[in-house]
């Protein structure tokens, strides 16, 4: 649509092929008004400047259409995890989507070799992976409440632990102990939450292993699940009407909670848990291997389409809406890594702030976050 403006300004009105999903009535009104005004301006050279005014108005109307379109459509990225990729699980998922009025836009296989080579899973897990693989502990934001819990559990302050060089990310911790990341991950998995492992925030854990403190040591196992040669994920790009199914219910009732054993009894995750042998799985699903993943918000869905499907935000309907609302591309790309952002007087996870919001509310809150409200 933006190309239409350029062509219209240079050489008069031209026919443009429009996507089938574009709201025709609104777009027709926008283009009709703008074209008529511009032709009137072109008829008189003295009114050339007026033509620019009409172009600006046309651009404004198109932006409104793009926001309207995004507000009226939910689109998520869903994938079956490697341990659960069987024909029977695919059938179960597709039948549930059909029942819920969820349409499949695209689907297919992404092999483990590509996931590993292109670091798709590291990008996917964003801050979780970054804390484990890239960021140094001194660079992390640890809230006072978490620092107090650290001191109560381990008998020294967070700052003292940093100064003594006793806190490591997964990569450096494995090197310090002289073991592989997988070996460290196995030790980490044996820790007890609230005793020798603490949760600092969403996807942010600190555990004590062999005398040192390790950030997100669990990520070793998470990553290995997706990078075994010969394995794959099976993805679905899906869309549905927000008036029929809100995002919170899509995740809570259709997908199901993280623990498949205690997830909603009607959810896909619980269904896979109950019938894992009949569905062809090799072992009982767990919290880590829980069958499926699905986007936690409309914005996370945009970030996941960009990562897994190679789509550019400016060509994605939701990305267009964010740009139309004045959210810069640089911000969209930065937010895709789940940074800590200042909101309501404190730094918080961007993903946590937008989790389970419907498209309209997610766009509005994104603007509020950008504005520092």
C-alpha positions, 0 to 999 in steps of 0.5 A, spaced: 500 500 500 505 504 501 508 503 494 501 506 491 503 512 494 509 513 491 506 511 484 500 515 485 505 521 487 509 520 481 505 518 475 498 519 477 493 513 479 495 506 477 492 499 478 495 496 484 494 488 486 492 488 493 492 482 498 486 478 499 486 480 507 485 487 506 478 490 508 476 492 501 471 497 504 475 501 508 481 501 503 477 503 497 474 509 501 481 511 503 484 510 496 478 513 493 478 520 497 486 520 496 486 519 489 480 524 487 483 529 491 490 528 488 487 528 481 484 535 483 491 538 485 494 535 479 489 539 474 492 545 477 499 546 477 498 552 482 495 547 487 501 542 487 502 543 494 495 541 495 497 534 492 502 533 498 496 534 503 492 529 500 498 524 499 499 525 507 491 524 508 491 518 504 497 515 508 494 517 514 487 513 512 492 507 510 495 507 516 488 506 520 486 501 515 492 497 517 491 498 525 484 496 524 486 489 520 491 487 526 485 489 531 480 484 528 485 478 527 489 473 531 495 470 528 500 465 532 506 461 531 505 454 533 509 448 533 509 441 535 516 439 539 521 434 536 519 429 541 512 429 539 512 430 532 508 424 529 502 423 524 497 422 530 499 428 534 499 432 527 492 430 526 490 431 533 492 438 533 489 440 526 482 437 528 482 441 534 484 447 530 478 446 526 473 445 532 475 452 534 475 455 528 482 456 527 485 457 520 492 454 518 495 459 513 501 455 512 505 449 515 511 444 515 517 441 517 523 445 520 529 440 521 534 440 527 540 441 522 537 448 520 535 450 527 542 449 530 545 452 524 541 458 524 540 458 531 533 459 531 532 456 538 536 461 541 533 467 538 526 463 539 528 463 547 530 470 547 532 472 553 532 465 556 538 463 551 541 470 552 542 469 559 545 462 559 549 463 553 551 471 552 550 475 557 554 476 563 551 476 570 553 483 572 549 485 566 543 482 568 537 486 572 536 482 579 530 486 583 531 487 590 526 482 592 530 476 588 536 479 591 533 478 598 531 471 596 538 470 594 541 472 600 536 468 605 538 462 601 545 462 600 548 466 606 551 472 602 549 478 598 548 478 590 553 483 589 558 480 594 557 473 589 558 478 583 564 481 586 567 474 588 566 471 581 562 466 583 556 467 578 556 464 571 552 464 565 551 456 563 557 457 558 562 460 562 559 455 568 561 449 564 568 452 562 569 453 570 567 446 572 571 443 566 564 439 564 560 440 558 554 444 558 550 438 557 553 435 563 552 442 567 545 442 565 544 435 568 546 437 574 542 443 574 536 439 573 537 436 579 536 442 583 530 444 588 526 450 586 526 454 592 532 451 596 538 451 591 535 454 585 531 460 585 526 464 580 528 471 579 523 472 574 520 469 567 525 465 564 530 467 569 533 462 574 539 462 579 542 455 581 548 453 585 552 447 582 558 445 585 560 451 589 558 456 584 552 460 582 549 458 575 544 462 571 539 458 567 543 452 567 536 448 565 537 451 558 542 446 556 537 441 556 532 445 552 536 447 547 539 439 546 531 437 545 531 441 538 538 440 535 539 432 535 540 431 527 534 427 524 529 431 529 525 436 527 519 441 529 512 441 525 510 448 525 503 451 524 502 459 522 494 460 524 489 465 524 482 466 528 477 471 530 478 474 536 471 475 537 470 467 537 477 466 541 481 470 546 488 470 546 488 467 554 483 462 552 487 460 546 493 459 550 490 456 557 484 452 554 486 450 547 494 449 548 494 448 555 498 450 561 506 448 561 505 442 566 501 437 561 499 433 567 495 439 570 493 443 564 486 444 562 483 437 561 480 439 554 487 442 552 492 439 547 497 438 552 493 434 557 490 430 551 497 428 549 499 427 556 494 422 557 494 418 550 502 419 549 503 411 548 497 411 543 499 417 539 506 414 538 511 418 543 517 414 546 516 417 553 511 421 557 510 428 556 513 433 562 514 440 563 520 441 558 517 436 553 510 438 553 508 437 546 507 443 543 509 451 543 504 457 541 505 464 541 504 467 548 501 474 545 500 477 538 507 481 539 511 474 540 507 471 534 510 477 530 517 475 533 516 468 532 514 469 524 520 473 523 525 468 526 522 461 524 519 463 517 524 469 515 518 474 515 520 481 515 516 485 520 514 491 515 511 486 510 507 482 516 500 485 518 501 486 525 508 489 524 505 494 519 500 496 524 505 497 529 509 501 524 503 505 523 502 507 530 509 510 530 513 504 533 519 504 530 522 498 526 528 498 531 524 498 537 520 492 534 526 488 533 529 490 540 523 488 543 523 481 539 529 479 544 524 480 550 528 486 553 527 489 560 523 495 559 521 501 564 513 501 565 509 504 571 516 506 574 519 499 574 523 495 569 519 489 567 520 483 561 517 486 555 514 479 553 511 479 560 507 485 559 504 483 553 502 476 555 495 473 553 493 480 551 488 480 545 491 484 539 487 491 540 490 491 547 496 488 545 497 494 540 495 499 545 499 497 551 505 497 546 504 504 544 503 506 552 510 502 553 513 506 548 511 512 551 513 511 558 506 511 561 
